[in-house]
């Protein structure tokens, strides 16, 4: 009888845990090495809302992922569909058609089977009502092709996958930082691990790297993303400092992807340097399509209505970083404040409100008040009020004659009270990483696999460029984590 293989997983988030579960179910003896202590475990996954982009052909598919979906919910909700072709179009369009076709095809074609596998293992999914739908004419309508989230968000996903991994016999080690790959005769056969101040070697038949990108390293951000990125705040874990990428490159792996690109969003102006698990992803501020974004010079600088929020939010953070004081204000009036996402109502929020635009301007620290008032007046005069407002579709209710247009969902700022929220740039993850093929094998410069080495999650290069379809990150981690675990276990 064939002896089971020993597989080491480096990382502790969604991709790593899916890899561990997959390897274990295929007969491997699995040890997972998480750099963070137990209370900070889970990588970036623990800081997410748990949204997962998936191909589905209607309600019947969604019921396979969400068996608790009731007939009442189905009757009042327009879930729509998200076809394979739509996912391809969105990923291609947002990456300016640079995405690796093999990786893209694998992500998209395996999205539904992977979420179904997770559900069968015990992960619970539910509709993403609070963040991705609006009620109009008595019906709830989803938009942007994003419909599914994990129960309990990112923390719930990590807890669920951890429980499943434990039941599959995976050994979970915390405060265990992998520092080097052990290679013999051209094959990866283990890792050097720093734990409790001591270094040790763990041997294995295969190693899976799933320990994130380099967004938490100020040095790496400045080196690869460019000047000013040392001033960005980190949305998630403080432990994603490029360890897995560095280890693999030292072992001869090829670099791949958009090393000067990243996922970065509008983040509360006074959020801490790194993510706070007590707040999670609620420092984000993603209702900007319903209002306007104005910098401290009193100027608009992006088209807030260029596309659905989940197709623009990952690139607008870097636009905010380029503004004076690396900050801006999101401004809304009473017509839309009831529709702002829940993250606008947390206690830890940078917010001012007032009964008039001049009064609001006076309360916005650092704002050029005269220019701000003029910008609002000019914007109001440009709104195409003859076109109906509909937040569930690209409604074409834009502006005329502005140097920076608003293409959809334009409303005059004319109903008090007015609210403004201070935001800065929050970086989520970096796009550059390792060259990994569709079987999750890490490739060397000659594009041949490095024997015994696999990768998944945010350290993959070649999938995302310039921008990102919301919910694709967790799905990618799960898809390639599952593939990596299986192939590492089977050899």
Secondary structure, 3 states (H helix, E strand, C coil): CCCCCEEEEECCCHHHHHHHHHHHHCCCEEEEECCCCHHHCCHHHHHCCCEECCCECCHHHHHHHCCCCCHHHHHHEECCCECHHHHHHHHHHHCCCCCCHHHHHHHHHCHHHHHHHHHHHCCCEEECHHHHEEEECCEEEECCCCCEEECCHHHHHHHHHHHHHHHCCCEEECCEEEEEEEEECCEEEEEEEEECCEEEEEECCEEEECCCCCCCCHHHHHHHHCCCHHHCEECCCCCCCCHHHHHHHHCCECEECCCCCEEEEEEECCCCCCCCCCCHHHHECCCHHHCEEECCCCCECCCCCCCCHHHCHHHHHHHHHCCHHHCEEEEECCCCHHHCCHHHHCCCCCEEEECCHHHHHHHCCCCCHHHHHHHHHHHHHHECCCCCCCCCCCCCCCECCCCCCCCCCCCCCCCCCEEEEEEEEEEEEECCEEEECCCCEEEECCCCEEEEEEECHHHEECCCCCCCCCCHHHHHHHHHHHHHHHHHHHC
